[in-house]
Amino acid sequence: MPPSDSLLLASSIALLPVMVSAAPAPLMLANDALTDTDLASLDLTRYSVSEKLDGVRAYWNGQQLLSRSGYPISTPGWFTRGWPAIPMDGELWIDRGRFADVSAISRSYTPDDTLWRQVHYRVFDLPAHPATFEQRQRVLQQQLEQIDLPWVGIVEQTQLKDRAQLEAYLARVSALGGEGVILQRRNALYRIGRSNDQLKYKRYQDAEATVTGYLPGSGKYEGMLGALQVENDAGQRFRLGSGLSDAQRRDPPPLGSRVTYRYNGLTANQLPRFARFLRIRHD
């Protein structure tokens, strides 16, 4: 990408209106992906496992649907009509591999009724309920049966006996195009923020970084983006060259935007190994 294009893009970002900040939704967040050492120390019989849905996290505060960052999500009136007046924690989801679609739908200020007909709200918890996860699941099931809406459903939970069953479950999810699994300690209370009571397990790891610059492409990418220069939350700077579509190379994520990247462990210098672009984070 020519330097002038980068400067033009940076200048246009500076002219965008500043969105009023919102308080993040009070959600429990899964801790980092498990390692073999972590798994060896877990009593898996105390956990429930579910598929990690590739959707948009959404918090129902009893009156309004909010993004993980706390911004209102504009839905058609029928979508949330009849929902209980209690907080629910879930995911807006269409299907595996459809994250970009559901993300675009949920970010539109004017909800498209036809597009929203594809979307489901998959609920996995009741944040304000004081009981254990196992007990909250029973209450949640009762709440969803009462509203009886086909686009609102509970995330199915499975109990496992050992590591072999966990690996088999993950293999099935991965074969279907799923992102990974979530382990939830069944006797845990709902705690806001990162918690070891909720753990994600995948074939790969992912993290977030901020776009700080652009590197020009060459060869078949001549005149387009070659790689993103990014900085992760640990202050490490590195490049994301793979995983970008041709459309994203022609119109890259804005400077200052947050992106998610995948990687496979760390190098000797503690940098992400085989880091590759996954998606732009809009929440």
N, C-alpha and C positions, 0 to 999 in steps of 0.2 A: 504494500500500500504506500503510495507516495506520501512524503512528509506533509505536503500541503493538505491532503485529505484528512490526515490525523488532526492537524491544527483546526481545520474547518469543523470537524466533528466535535472537538473539544470546545470550540467557541460556541457551537450551537447548543451544547449541553448547558453552558453557563447562562443561556438566555431562557431556559425552561423555567416555568413557574415553580416555586418551592412548595412542596406539599406539606401541609401542617402535620407535624409528627403525632403519632398515636402511641398509647401505652400498649406494649405487647400483650396478647391474650394470655390469661393465667393458665398455662398448659404445662403438663408434665412432658419432658423431652427425653427420648431414649439416649442412653449413654453411647459412647463410641463403639464401633464394631468390636466384637469379641475376638480375642486371640486364643490360641490353643491352651495357653496357660490359664486364661480366665475360665475357659470351659472346664478344664480339669478340676477347678475348685468349686464348681457349681453342683448343687444337688438338683438335677433337672426335674425330679419328681415334684418339686415345689413350684414349678413354673408352668404357665400356659403359653402356647406358641400360636402365632397367627401369621399370615402373609403380610409383609410390609408393602402396603399399597402404593403404587406410583401415581399419586394424586396430589391434590391441594389440601393441606391441613386447614380445617375450618372449625371455629368455636362458636357454638350456639349459646348465647348468654341468657337465654330464656325469652328474649324478644327480638334479637337480631343476630344474623350470621356475620362473623368477623374472621378476617385472615389471621394467620399466626402473629403478624405484626400489629394487629389490633385495628386494621382498617375495615370499614363496612364492605361486605360483598353484596352487590346488587343482584337480587334474584327476582323472578316473577312472583307475584303474590301467592299463587297456588303452591309454589314449591315449599314454603315454610308454614302454610296455613294448617292450624291444628296441632302444631308441634307443642310439646309440654313446656310449661313456664319454668323450666329448670335447666341449668347449664348442661350441654352435651359436647363431647370431644369426638371429632370424627374427621373424615376425609371426603372431599368431593372427588368423585372417581367415575370414569367412563369404562375403561378397560385397560388391560396391560398394554404398555407401549403408547398410551394416548395422553400422556402428561401434557404435551404441548397444547393439545386441543382443550382439555379441561382448564388449563391455566389461562388460556386466552378467553374462554367463556367467563370464568370467574372474575377476570380483571375488567370486563366491559362495564362502563357506567350505565349503559342502557341495556338491560337484559334482553337477549333474543329468545323469545319463547320457544321457537323451534329447536334451537341449539340446546337449551336447558332441558328439553325432553330426553336428551341422551344421558344426563347427569344423575348419578345416585349419591346420596349421602350415606356413607358407611360409618356407623357409629361404633366406637370401641370403649367409651368410658363416660362416667358421670363425675365431673370434676368436683362438684360441691357436695357429693354424698359422703358421709363420714365413715362408711363401712370399708371392709377389705375389698380388693379387686374381685375376688370370687363372689362376694355378696353383691357388689355393685353390678356385676354382670346379670344376676337374676332380676334385680330391680330394673335394669335397662331393658331386658327382654320384655318385661311386663309393660313398660312404657311404650315400647315400639309396637307391641301387639294391640295396645289401646288405640294408637293413632292409625294403624293399619293402612300405611301408604306404600305402594309398591316401589317407590324410589328411595325409601328410607329403610335401612336394614342394619342389623348388628354384624360386626366383624366376627366371623367364626373362630372360636378358640379350640385348640386341641391340647390334650395332656400327653406328655411323653414319659417314657421310662428311663431312657439312657441316651448316650451320645449317638449311638448307631441310629436310633429313631429320629433324632434331630437332623442328622446328616441326610437321611432318606427323605425327610420332609422338605429340607432345603433343596435337595436334588429335584424333587417333583415340582416345586415352585419355580425353580430356575428353568426347568425344561419347558414350562408353560410360558416363559417369558417374564416371570415375576422378578422383582428387585431383590428380595431377600425375606428374612423373617424377623419377627419381634418376639422376644421372650419377656413375659410379665410375671413377676412374683405374685402368686395368688393371694397371699395373706398381707399384701402391702396396702397402705393407705395411699390416696392420691396426693402427691407432693409436687408443687409447682417448681419448674426448673429441671435441670439435668438430674437424673436419678439412676442409681444402680439397680433399682427395682424394675426398671424397664431397659432392656438391652436389645440392640439390633445385631443381627448376624447375617453376613453376606459372603458371596464368593470373592468380593473385592471390598475395598474401603472407599469412602468418599468424604469430602470436606469442602469448605467454601473458601473463596479467595476474592480479592478485589482487583478489577482490571486497572492496571497502571500505565499500560503502553501497548503499542503495536509494533510488530516486526514484519517487514515487507516479504511477500512471497516471491518465489522464483520458479522457473520451469513452467509447469502447467498452472501454477498459481501466480504467474507474473501479473502485476497490476492489482493483485488482491492481497488479502491478509495472509501472511505466512504463519504467524503464531501470536498469541496473546502473551503479553508480559503481565504477570499477576503477583500479588503479595497475599500470603495466607495470614491467618490470625496470629501465627507465631512470629510474624515479621519476616518470613523467608520469601525471597523472590525467585521465581522460576518461570519457565515458558510452558504454555499449553498450545501445542501445534497439531496434535491429532484429535479426532473426535468432532471437528468443526465441519459443517456442511459447506457446499459451495456458496449457498445463499448467505450463510453467516460470514464467510470469508469476504463476500462482496459488501455486506452490511454488518460489521462486527458489533459485539456488545459495547455499549458506550463506556468511555473512561469513567471510572468510579463505580460502575455497576458491580453487583455481586454475582459470581458464577459458582456452580458446583462442578467439581472435578473428581474423577475416579483415579485410584492408584493402587498399586500392589506392594504394600510395605514401604520401608524407608531405605535409602542408600546409606553408605558408610558416612556420608556427610549429613545424614538425618533429613534429606530432602525426599519428597514423595517419588517413589519409583514408578516409572511408566505412567506418569501423570497424563491424563487426557480429558479434554473438555466434555462435560455431560450436558449442562443446560444453564440458561440464565435464571437466576432467582429473582422473582418479581415481588415476593412478599417481605 
